[in-house]
Amino acid sequence: MMLTLVFLSLLPIILVLSPAHAVSSGEIGQGKRPTYILSAESNYRQRCISTEGSWCSEFHLQKPIAWTPAPRGSKPCLDDCNGVGNCNYDTGKCECPAGWKGEGCKIIQKRPCTNGMRSPSDNSNTPRGHIDEDGRDLNWLTPGGGNSRCAGICDDKIAMCWCDGAKGRINAPKGSPPGTPPVRRGRPMTTTQQQPREDKNGNAINWGDRPYADLFGPEGWCVADAPKMNYPCIIDGLDGQFCDDVVEMFCINQCNGHGQCDIGFCKCDPGWYGHDCSRKAAGLALEPSRIPQFSWLRNNVKEAPAALEPPPKADRKRPLIYVYDLEPLFSQRMLQYRIPSSWCTHRRYQLNNVTLFTDLWVYAVDTLLHELLLQSEHRTFDPEEADFFYVPQYSACMIYPIHGWADYPWFPVPGAGIRVMHASHMILETKRWIQQNFPYWTRRGGRDHIWLFTHDEGACWVPNEVTPSIWLTHWGRMGVNHTSNTAFGGDDYNQEHFSSRMPEGWHKYFKGHACYEPSKDLVIPSFKSPRHYHQSPLNGVAAKERDILLFFKGDAGENRKPNYSRGVRQRLHKLSKELDWKNKYNVLIGSREIQGDYSDLLSRSKFCLVAPGDGWSARAEDAILHGCIPVVIMDGVHVVYESILDWSSFSVRIPEADLDKTVDILLAVPEKRVKSLQAHLARVWHRFRYLGGPALVNDGTGRLSENLQKTNAERAQHSVQGQVSVVRTRELRNASGDPQSSQSIDHHNDNNVNMGLKATRLPRPFRGDPSVDDAFGTIIQWLHSRIPYTRTPPSTPVPMIKVHYSDETLGLKQEL
């Protein structure tokens, strides 16, 4: 009887664990307990659970449209783009890599290594350099440093420094055709940590950190086969102990198997065009893609479905999205200028072409979303049938590391101004380039254009000219009257800037709009690789006891300006120490003083702090991906998906004014409510991770399968142990005639039953298809609901229909 009561008390919890465990009331009444795994075939009510508005159901219930063959361009370009660029056969214009620009890619555009920058009053358009025609520094003893100053041989197309010596760079012979690669690339000397601090005669140099002999001595990095000193191999395309092993470089969709990747720029095979070389000029045969031929390609990318002839399916769903092939300066060339391979991308190749997905670069969604769109069946090559136009600009990469590395590029003022000013003007130039080259911005006033803003304070400083568009952002700060809250001076958009090139200042270009408007924009997740949440039940790991009341590990603002995190992290950290929260309540708030695996700590935490940093912070993603209840403390800011998911069902929000009551508030949450929050969280957590593209899908499904096998084995073992224990206690009860002893045995049996219930810890391990309704899928589904907005004049608001798919909609109990 006791076991039956325990099971019945848990039944509502079992029914609401996650989309992977939804069952109908009819099946319950028939005594069945089937499990419907969340999949692409699941009904829309199951897939739309815990969403707000009709965006999800409208997407799934729409009638597919015919998939028509892709149009092909036929406009030729001047002189084959000088042999260095790609002809865009739609526009008849060349797309030029680093080192070239202009009509036909015939104008040389240097980015030389330098010892300083032009001043804002310098009206010259020629970047400042400090190298000779062979790329060597003019005089090591001349003062002035910077990231690009080079004691070796500079590649003046991208301001990259290479060794000079036995292991050094050998440039292409003078007079070689444009685009001729170097005879030998050499070993890299990437940063000031790989530059000498004295010359061969012992004269001090103020712009390097290494002894001369470590670089140019007999056992030096640039001389010896096996140098005495090793340096990290951080340049794209090389790896190995001494950076001598060639690996694949990163390009968006790896050039679709129809081109060669050159540090982010795809040089397309003859007749192919587009940023990812996915299109073929009209009248030419379609050669097979090389993707299937190489494991490191087919395991990471796939040929763009939009490029296939005939189309892969008879029909497809909206939205249809046209992805601009922008002027490369706004996208591909940013990747060429970035230098270290781990910056500005979501993945890179290591030794033996092994892929590493990295969230070290926190703005990784820039390239990830771009690549996923190129691989998506929602991509269209026909702008006339497009519902949306995606603008793949990489302004976060311009902010860092490109800004200030060398004396080019600048937007629009050289050598001065805060970083976000240059990014803002880069976005403005991108928008005006679109207007000059395509009719589609003007057609609907930009309302059907999609921009992604991943930097710390999102779109707060974005130019007013792009405000009609749909913004995807990580920073959901609301309200028109806002000021920068970053603690990093270089990104403080409160600072005005005047110069001869900008006498009117730059504030006039962006002041007056909100950072985020919930009626048209969406706060989306940042990218976390599956490795990041390796201990999470979302990865199929058995749920752990949530013995940590409140968790935050990271920058607590101890050495930051007071406005960092609005003071939230600092105040909580101080309270935690002063009031001894760790020993009293097992509250962990801090940075280095908290030891242990980050993923394990999150998976053991009941509540997790979500507070701002310099702007957005990925703490909501960290919490949800580990099944930890988010505790949001930031007023006037929407967190990820807050406008489209029922956040009140799986989180706690505390006003900043009540911050000092945080622990009391959390301790007052009834255990019944905690279970409810955890169960509801399990319905949406899969929407916070990106698992699109072959590599991420394989990684996610592989981890899930392996972990579920372990979890199921452990559960089976606990079940057997529990059954043996129940049988044994019944035997003891029957053998005992003492009522008091029988009660003691019943209590012992109850304990064993309760111990066996740790399999019901919430959230339970995820058991759905990891690639279904992930973050990318959620964004696509939501975009479908915004199609009416693009067709409506700006003065006419498009109402959001509030429809919440609750347990009652599914015929399930809602209350726990």
ZAMARGU-4260 file (C-alpha; in steps of 0.2 Angstrom, whole numbers, plus 5000, padded with zeros to 4 digits):
<rodrens>
0) 5000/5000/5000 | 5014/5012/5005 | 5023/5009/4988 | 5006/5012/4979 | 5004/5029/4988
5) 5022/5034/4984 | 5019/5030/4965 | 5003/5039/4964 | 5010/5055/4973 | 5023/5055/4959
10) 5012/5052/4944 | 5009/5070/4940 | 5028/5073/4940 | 5031/5058/4929 | 5018/5065/4916
15) 5026/5082/4915 | 5044/5078/4915 | 5048/5083/4897 | 5042/5083/4879 | 5050/5066/4878
20) 5038/5059/4891 | 5021/5066/4886 | 5006/5053/4886 | 4988/5056/4883 | 4974/5054/4897
25) 4966/5040/4886 | 4982/5030/4887 | 4983/5032/4906 | 4965/5027/4908 | 4969/5011/4898
30) 4983/5007/4911 | 4996/5010/4898 | 5012/5020/4901 | 5020/5022/4884 | 5034/5034/4880
35) 5033/5045/4865 | 5051/5051/4861 | 5051/5069/4855 | 5054/5068/4836 | 5051/5077/4820
40) 5035/5066/4819 | 5028/5071/4836 | 5012/5081/4835 | 5012/5100/4836 | 5004/5101/4853
45) 5018/5090/4860 | 5032/5100/4852 | 5024/5117/4856 | 5022/5113/4875 | 5026/5128/4886
50) 5027/5140/4872 | 5018/5157/4872 | 5009/5164/4857 | 5004/5155/4842 | 5021/5155/4833
55) 5025/5137/4836 | 5008/5129/4831 | 5007/5141/4816 | 5023/5134/4809 | 5019/5116/4811
60) 5001/5118/4804 | 5006/5128/4789 | 5003/5120/4772 | 5020/5117/4763 | 5024/5125/4747
65) 5032/5118/4731 | 5051/5118/4731 | 5056/5125/4714 | 5073/5123/4706 | 5086/5137/4711
70) 5088/5151/4698 | 5106/5153/4692 | 5115/5169/4687 | 5123/5173/4671 | 5131/5190/4672
75) 5150/5189/4668 | 5163/5199/4678 | 5178/5209/4673 | 5194/5199/4668 | 5189/5184/4679
80) 5191/5195/4694 | 5210/5196/4692 | 5212/5178/4696 | 5210/5181/4714 | 5191/5184/4717
85) 5175/5176/4713 | 5162/5182/4701 | 5145/5184/4707 | 5135/5179/4692 | 5119/5187/4699
90) 5126/5204/4700 | 5141/5203/4688 | 5152/5210/4702 | 5168/5203/4709 | 5170/5197/4727
95) 5188/5200/4732 | 5198/5192/4746 | 5210/5201/4758 | 5223/5211/4748 | 5212/5216/4734
100) 5197/5227/4731 | 5188/5237/4717 | 5181/5233/4700 | 5188/5216/4694 | 5198/5215/4711
105) 5212/5225/4702 | 5216/5237/4716 | 5228/5232/4729 | 5222/5234/4747 | 5236/5232/4760
110) 5235/5229/4778 | 5253/5230/4783 | 5261/5226/4799 | 5264/5243/4808 | 5271/5252/4824
115) 5257/5264/4825 | 5240/5270/4818 | 5235/5285/4808 | 5227/5299/4818 | 5209/5304/4816
120) 5214/5320/4807 | 5224/5311/4794 | 5214/5311/4778 | 5225/5298/4770 | 5217/5282/4764
125) 5233/5273/4764 | 5235/5262/4780 | 5251/5265/4790 | 5265/5252/4789 | 5282/5249/4795
130) 5289/5236/4783 | 5299/5236/4767 | 5293/5228/4751 | 5298/5211/4757 | 5288/5212/4773
135) 5303/5215/4785 | 5302/5229/4798 | 5311/5245/4793 | 5320/5246/4810 | 5318/5236/4825
140) 5324/5250/4836 | 5311/5262/4831 | 5299/5264/4845 | 5281/5259/4844 | 5272/5242/4846
145) 5256/5234/4843 | 5249/5217/4839 | 5255/5217/4821 | 5273/5223/4823 | 5284/5210/4815
150) 5302/5205/4818 | 5300/5192/4804 | 5291/5193/4787 | 5274/5201/4786 | 5260/5195/4775
155) 5254/5213/4771 | 5237/5207/4765 | 5231/5202/4783 | 5245/5209/4794 | 5251/5192/4799
160) 5269/5189/4805 | 5279/5174/4800 | 5296/5169/4804 | 5312/5175/4794 | 5325/5161/4793
165) 5327/5143/4790 | 5309/5140/4795 | 5303/5156/4789 | 5292/5163/4775 | 5297/5163/4757
170) 5286/5175/4747 | 5281/5171/4729 | 5294/5177/4717 | 5292/5195/4711 | 5281/5197/4696
175) 5271/5181/4699 | 5252/5182/4694 | 5240/5189/4707 | 5235/5177/4720 | 5251/5166/4719
180) 5254/5158/4736 | 5271/5159/4745 | 5284/5147/4741 | 5284/5142/4759 | 5272/5149/4772
185) 5284/5146/4787 | 5281/5146/4806 | 5270/5160/4813 | 5275/5173/4825 | 5258/5178/4830
190) 5258/5190/4844 | 5270/5201/4855 | 5273/5185/4865 | 5282/5179/4850 | 5292/5194/4846
195) 5310/5198/4852 | 5314/5210/4866 | 5332/5213/4860 | 5341/5213/4843 | 5355/5201/4839
200) 5367/5214/4846 | 5358/5215/4863 | 5350/5232/4860 | 5333/5233/4869 | 5317/5232/4859
205) 5301/5239/4868 | 5288/5229/4858 | 5293/5211/4861 | 5293/5199/4875 | 5305/5184/4870
210) 5324/5183/4871 | 5332/5185/4853 | 5340/5167/4855 | 5323/5159/4858 | 5317/5165/4841
215) 5333/5167/4830 | 5347/5157/4839 | 5353/5140/4833 | 5339/5132/4843 | 5326/5145/4840
220) 5308/5144/4834 | 5312/5151/4817 | 5328/5141/4814 | 5328/5123/4822 | 5318/5108/4816
225) 5315/5105/4835 | 5316/5122/4843 | 5320/5124/4862 | 5305/5134/4865 | 5287/5130/4859
230) 5274/5142/4856 | 5255/5139/4854 | 5250/5136/4836 | 5235/5147/4835 | 5235/5152/4817
235) 5221/5144/4806 | 5228/5130/4794 | 5243/5124/4805 | 5244/5113/4820 | 5256/5101/4828
240) 5270/5103/4841 | 5280/5115/4830 | 5266/5122/4820 | 5272/5113/4804 | 5257/5102/4801
245) 5245/5108/4788 | 5226/5106/4793 | 5210/5112/4785 | 5206/5130/4787 | 5189/5136/4793
250) 5177/5143/4780 | 5158/5144/4781 | 5151/5127/4775 | 5169/5123/4769 | 5165/5131/4752
255) 5151/5118/4749 | 5164/5106/4742 | 5166/5117/4727 | 5181/5128/4732 | 5197/5131/4742
260) 5197/5139/4759 | 5209/5152/4762 | 5207/5158/4781 | 5189/5161/4779 | 5188/5166/4761
265) 5181/5153/4749 | 5190/5154/4732 | 5177/5145/4721 | 5180/5132/4708 | 5177/5139/4690
270) 5159/5143/4687 | 5154/5142/4705 | 5150/5157/4716 | 5143/5163/4732 | 5151/5165/4749
275) 5150/5146/4751 | 5153/5142/4733 | 5136/5133/4733 | 5129/5141/4716 | 5133/5137/4698
280) 5132/5149/4684 | 5118/5146/4671 | 5121/5134/4658 | 5135/5125/4666 | 5135/5107/4672
285) 5134/5104/4691 | 5149/5094/4697 | 5148/5083/4712 | 5153/5091/4728 | 5169/5085/4736
290) 5161/5085/4754 | 5158/5066/4753 | 5176/5062/4748 | 5184/5068/4765 | 5178/5063/4782
295) 5183/5080/4790 | 5171/5088/4777 | 5156/5076/4777 | 5157/5075/4796 | 5155/5094/4798
300) 5145/5101/4784 | 5133/5096/4770 | 5129/5102/4753 | 5117/5117/4753 | 5100/5109/4749
305) 5095/5125/4740 | 5108/5121/4727 | 5103/5104/4722 | 5095/5100/4706 | 5082/5093/4706
310) 5077/5099/4724 | 5078/5086/4737 | 5060/5086/4741 | 5044/5091/4732 | 5039/5104/4745
315) 5045/5113/4760 | 5039/5124/4774 | 5041/5143/4776 | 5050/5154/4780 | 5061/5155/4765
320) 5077/5165/4769 | 5088/5173/4756 | 5106/5175/4763 | 5116/5189/4756 | 5133/5187/4749
325) 5139/5203/4756 | 5154/5213/4751 | 5168/5202/4759 | 5174/5216/4769 | 5159/5214/4780
330) 5160/5195/4783 | 5173/5184/4774 | 5187/5196/4775 | 5184/5198/4794 | 5189/5180/4796
335) 5205/5183/4786 | 5210/5197/4797 | 5206/5189/4813 | 5223/5179/4814 | 5220/5167/4829
340) 5209/5153/4823 | 5199/5152/4839 | 5192/5169/4837 | 5177/5174/4827 | 5171/5156/4824
345) 5162/5142/4832 | 5173/5128/4826 | 5190/5125/4820 | 5201/5111/4814 | 5215/5103/4824
350) 5229/5090/4820 | 5223/5077/4808 | 5208/5088/4804 | 5199/5084/4820 | 5185/5097/4823
355) 5185/5107/4839 | 5169/5116/4843 | 5173/5130/4854 | 5163/5142/4865 | 5179/5151/4870
360) 5173/5164/4857 | 5157/5169/4866 | 5150/5178/4850 | 5151/5161/4840 | 5133/5162/4835
365) 5139/5174/4821 | 5147/5161/4811 | 5136/5146/4818 | 5119/5154/4813 | 5126/5159/4796
370) 5132/5141/4792 | 5116/5133/4798 | 5106/5145/4787 | 5117/5140/4772 | 5114/5121/4776
375) 5095/5124/4779 | 5081/5119/4768 | 5074/5136/4772 | 5087/5144/4762 | 5082/5150/4745
380) 5092/5157/4731 | 5077/5166/4724 | 5075/5183/4732 | 5058/5185/4724 | 5051/5171/4734
385) 5060/5175/4750 | 5051/5179/4766 | 5067/5186/4774 | 5084/5192/4770 | 5098/5188/4782
390) 5113/5200/4783 | 5128/5190/4789 | 5139/5204/4795 | 5153/5200/4808 | 5153/5216/4818
395) 5158/5207/4834 | 5174/5201/4825 | 5177/5219/4820 | 5176/5224/4838 | 5189/5211/4843
400) 5201/5206/4838 | 5202/5216/4822 | 5200/5234/4829 | 5217/5241/4832 | 5227/5225/4827
405) 5234/5235/4812 | 5229/5252/4803 | 5215/5244/4793 | 5201/5242/4792 | 5192/5257/4801
410) 5174/5263/4800 | 5175/5277/4796 | 5188/5286/4806 | 5206/5279/4807 | 5215/5277/4824
415) 5202/5283/4836 | 5185/5281/4843 | 5178/5267/4854 | 5177/5250/4846 | 5158/5249/4845
420) 5158/5266/4835 | 5167/5257/4822 | 5156/5242/4822 | 5141/5253/4821 | 5147/5262/4806
425) 5152/5245/4798 | 5134/5240/4800 | 5128/5256/4793 | 5140/5254/4778 | 5133/5236/4776
430) 5115/5242/4775 | 5119/5256/4763 | 5129/5243/4752 | 5113/5232/4752 | 5103/5247/4746
435) 5115/5251/4732 | 5116/5234/4725 | 5099/5226/4728 | 5081/5232/4728 | 5074/5222/4742
440) 5078/5234/4757 | 5068/5248/4749 | 5054/5236/4744 | 5048/5234/4762 | 5058/5247/4771
445) 5070/5234/4778 | 5056/5225/4789 | 5060/5208/4781 | 5078/5209/4784 | 5086/5200/4799
450) 5102/5206/4808 | 5111/5197/4822 | 5120/5207/4836 | 5130/5196/4847 | 5141/5208/4856
455) 5140/5213/4875 | 5127/5226/4874 | 5118/5219/4858 | 5110/5232/4847 | 5110/5246/4859
460) 5122/5256/4848 | 5116/5250/4831 | 5112/5264/4818 | 5094/5270/4817 | 5093/5266/4799
465) 5092/5247/4803 | 5079/5249/4817 | 5064/5243/4805 | 5073/5226/4803 | 5071/5210/4814
470) 5085/5209/4827 | 5092/5193/4834 | 5102/5197/4850 | 5109/5190/4866 | 5104/5206/4876
475) 5086/5210/4879 | 5087/5227/4887 | 5071/5236/4885 | 5067/5255/4884 | 5072/5269/4873
480) 5081/5279/4887 | 5097/5269/4890 | 5115/5271/4893 | 5130/5260/4892 | 5133/5249/4907
485) 5149/5241/4902 | 5164/5242/4913 | 5176/5241/4898 | 5179/5259/4892 | 5182/5254/4874
490) 5164/5248/4872 | 5156/5263/4882 | 5144/5270/4869 | 5140/5284/4881 | 5156/5292/4874
495) 5154/5304/4860 | 5168/5306/4846 | 5171/5321/4835 | 5184/5322/4821 | 5187/5331/4804
500) 5179/5315/4796 | 5165/5316/4808 | 5162/5333/4814 | 5144/5330/4819 | 5149/5316/4831
505) 5142/5298/4830 | 5128/5298/4843 | 5117/5306/4830 | 5117/5289/4821 | 5110/5278/4834
510) 5102/5288/4848 | 5083/5286/4851 | 5080/5267/4849 | 5078/5253/4861 | 5092/5240/4862
515) 5078/5227/4859 | 5059/5228/4855 | 5050/5212/4860 | 5036/5215/4847 | 5048/5212/4833
520) 5065/5206/4840 | 5070/5190/4848 | 5083/5186/4862 | 5092/5170/4856 | 5104/5158/4865
525) 5123/5159/4864 | 5132/5144/4858 | 5137/5131/4870 | 5145/5115/4863 | 5139/5098/4870
530) 5156/5097/4879 | 5151/5112/4889 | 5136/5103/4897 | 5144/5085/4897 | 5137/5081/4915
535) 5119/5087/4912 | 5104/5076/4911 | 5100/5085/4895 | 5115/5074/4888 | 5107/5058/4896
540) 5117/5058/4912 | 5108/5052/4927 | 5101/5066/4937 | 5111/5070/4953 | 5105/5076/4970
545) 5103/5095/4969 | 5113/5098/4985 | 5119/5116/4981 | 5105/5129/4984 | 5112/5143/4973
550) 5126/5143/4961 | 5137/5156/4952 | 5155/5153/4947 | 5163/5167/4937 | 5168/5185/4937
555) 5161/5192/4953 | 5166/5209/4949 | 5179/5211/4963 | 5191/5220/4952 | 5179/5228/4941
560) 5171/5246/4940 | 5155/5248/4951 | 5143/5248/4937 | 5149/5231/4931 | 5134/5219/4932
565) 5124/5233/4939 | 5133/5229/4955 | 5122/5213/4956 | 5137/5200/4956 | 5147/5211/4968
570) 5133/5213/4980 | 5128/5195/4981 | 5147/5189/4982 | 5149/5201/4997 | 5133/5196/5005
575) 5138/5177/5003 | 5154/5180/5012 | 5148/5191/5026 | 5133/5181/5030 | 5142/5164/5028
580) 5129/5157/5015 | 5141/5143/5010 | 5141/5135/5027 | 5123/5139/5031 | 5115/5135/5015
585) 5128/5128/5003 | 5127/5143/4992 | 5142/5144/4980 | 5145/5162/4973 | 5163/5167/4968
590) 5176/5163/4955 | 5193/5154/4959 | 5188/5150/4976 | 5175/5138/4970 | 5183/5121/4965
595) 5176/5107/4954 | 5170/5103/4937 | 5159/5117/4931 | 5146/5106/4922 | 5145/5094/4937
600) 5142/5109/4949 | 5128/5116/4938 | 5120/5099/4937 | 5120/5098/4957 | 5113/5115/4959
605) 5095/5118/4963 | 5095/5137/4958 | 5107/5146/4947 | 5110/5165/4946 | 5107/5174/4930
610) 5114/5191/4931 | 5122/5203/4918 | 5140/5206/4915 | 5146/5220/4904 | 5130/5217/4895
615) 5122/5200/4892 | 5129/5184/4900 | 5126/5166/4896 | 5121/5161/4913 | 5103/5157/4908
620) 5110/5145/4895 | 5122/5137/4908 | 5108/5135/4920 | 5094/5128/4909 | 5106/5116/4899
625) 5110/5108/4916 | 5092/5108/4923 | 5095/5121/4936 | 5081/5133/4939 | 5087/5151/4933
630) 5086/5165/4946 | 5085/5181/4936 | 5091/5197/4944 | 5091/5211/4931 | 5077/5223/4929
635) 5070/5228/4913 | 5079/5215/4903 | 5072/5200/4894 | 5082/5184/4895 | 5083/5171/4881
640) 5066/5168/4873 | 5057/5177/4887 | 5044/5184/4874 | 5040/5167/4867 | 5041/5154/4881
645) 5032/5154/4898 | 5047/5158/4909 | 5037/5160/4924 | 5034/5141/4924 | 5053/5137/4925
650) 5062/5151/4933 | 5062/5164/4948 | 5064/5182/4945 | 5070/5194/4959 | 5069/5213/4958
655) 5086/5221/4960 | 5079/5230/4975 | 5076/5214/4984 | 5093/5206/4980 | 5098/5205/4999
660) 5083/5194/5001 | 5088/5181/4988 | 5092/5167/5000 | 5076/5170/5010 | 5066/5170/4994
665) 5073/5154/4988 | 5072/5145/5004 | 5053/5150/5005 | 5050/5141/4988 | 5040/5125/4993
670) 5047/5109/4987 | 5031/5106/4977 | 5035/5122/4967 | 5053/5117/4965 | 5048/5101/4957
675) 5035/5110/4946 | 5049/5122/4940 | 5061/5108/4936 | 5048/5098/4927 | 5043/5113/4916
680) 5061/5117/4913 | 5063/5100/4906 | 5050/5104/4892 | 5060/5118/4885 | 5079/5115/4889
685) 5082/5107/4872 | 5077/5124/4864 | 5093/5132/4872 | 5106/5122/4863 | 5112/5122/4845
690) 5113/5104/4837 | 5112/5108/4818 | 5124/5102/4805 | 5132/5085/4804 | 5145/5087/4817
695) 5135/5094/4831 | 5121/5081/4828 | 5133/5067/4828 | 5141/5074/4844 | 5125/5077/4853
700) 5117/5060/4848 | 5133/5051/4852 | 5134/5058/4869 | 5116/5055/4873 | 5116/5037/4867
705) 5131/5033/4877 | 5125/5042/4893 | 5108/5034/4892 | 5115/5017/4891 | 5124/5020/4907
710) 5109/5028/4915 | 5098/5014/4911 | 5110/5001/4917 | 5111/5011/4934 | 5093/5012/4935
715) 5090/4993/4932 | 5103/4989/4945 | 5094/5001/4958 | 5078/4993/4953 | 5084/4975/4956
720) 5092/4980/4973 | 5075/4989/4978 | 5065/4973/4973 | 5077/4962/4983 | 5075/4974/4998
725) 5056/4974/4997 | 5056/4955/4997 | 5068/4953/5011 | 5058/4965/5022 | 5042/4956/5019
730) 5050/4940/5024 | 5056/4948/5040 | 5039/4955/5044 | 5030/4938/5042 | 5043/4930/5053
735) 5040/4943/5067 | 5025/4943/5078 | 5030/4960/5086 | 5020/4975/5080 | 5033/4987/5085
740) 5046/4977/5075 | 5035/4976/5060 | 5033/4995/5060 | 5052/4997/5061 | 5053/4985/5046
745) 5040/4995/5037 | 5050/5011/5040 | 5066/5002/5034 | 5056/4997/5018 | 5050/5015/5015
750) 5068/5021/5016 | 5073/5008/5003 | 5059/5014/4992 | 5063/5032/4994 | 5081/5028/4990
755) 5076/5020/4974 | 5066/5035/4969 | 5082/5045/4965 | 5078/5039/4947 | 5064/5052/4948
760) 5075/5066/4952 | 5071/5081/4941 | 5074/5085/4927 | 5075/5067/4921 | 5088/5063/4907
765) 5082/5069/4890 | 5076/5055/4878 | 5071/5064/4863 | 5079/5067/4846 | 5093/5080/4850
770) 5092/5089/4834 | 5073/5092/4835 | 5067/5109/4840 | 5084/5115/4845 | 5089/5133/4846
775) 5090/5135/4827 | 5074/5126/4824 | 5066/5138/4837 | 5072/5153/4829 | 5066/5147/4812
780) 5048/5143/4819 | 5047/5160/4827 | 5053/5169/4811 | 5038/5161/4802 | 5026/5170/4814
785) 5035/5187/4809 | 5030/5186/4790 | 5015/5196/4793 | 5025/5210/4801 | 5036/5211/4785
790) 5021/5214/4775 | 5013/5227/4786 | 5017/5246/4785 | 5027/5251/4800 | 5013/5261/4808
795) 5002/5246/4809 | 5006/5234/4823 | 5005/5216/4821 | 4997/5209/4837 | 5004/5193/4846
800) 4990/5180/4849 | 4992/5173/4866 | 4991/5154/4866 | 4999/5145/4880 | 5001/5126/4877
805) 4999/5120/4894 | 4997/5102/4901 | 4978/5104/4900 | 4980/5107/4881 | 4988/5090/4880
810) 4976/5082/4892 | 4988/5081/4906 | 4987/5086/4924 | 4995/5103/4926 | 4997/5104/4945
815) 5010/5095/4954
</rodrens>
